[in-house]
Amino acid sequence: AAKDASDATKRAGEAVAEGAADATKDAAAATSAAATTTSVKSALMADKSVDATHIDVDSDGSTKTVTLRGSVPSVAQRASAERIARDKAEGYTVVNQLKVG
């Protein structure tokens, strides 16, 4: 009985450790995504060739994706916004859902 209890305790400890590792990994991905969102949005706002007023930036650290949503006045600004996002979100895929108009 003592051996069974010991084995059960060991398995429970391993499960807790695995859960903690997963939570740490998820937290790191969320932190990285937040930093990426801030970096991209800041770069868009700083660039005078893009009116970033109506651009939303969302980053997903688990899928390494940055999504641009909203609208810009021209096709050229849409392309510039995507270029800026790609430059700032290294290692991320950029999904450009910006509408022109």
Residue, then its C-alpha position, 0 to 999 in steps of 0.5 A: a500500500a505504501k508503494d502504491a501511495s508513493d507512486a500516486t504521489k510521484r505521478a501527482g507531482e509530475a502532473v503538477a510540474e507539467g502543468a506549471a511548465d505549460a502555464t509558464k510557456d503560455a505566459a511567456a507567449a502572451t508576454s511576447a505577443a503583447a510586446t510585439t503588439t506594442s512594437v508594431k503599433s508604435a512603429l505604425m504611429a511613428d511612421k508618417s507615411v501611414d495614418a494608424t488612427h484606425i489600425d488595430v494590431d493583435s498578436d497571438g504568441s502561440t501561433k506567432t501571428v500578427t493581425l492588422r485590422g481596421s482601415v487606411p485611406s489608400v492602397a499604398q498605406r495598406a502596403s506600408a502598414e504590412r511592411i512595417a508590421r513584418d519588419k517589427a514582428e520578426g518571426y511572426t506571420v502578418v495577416n493584413q485585413l486592413k480595408v482601404g477607404 
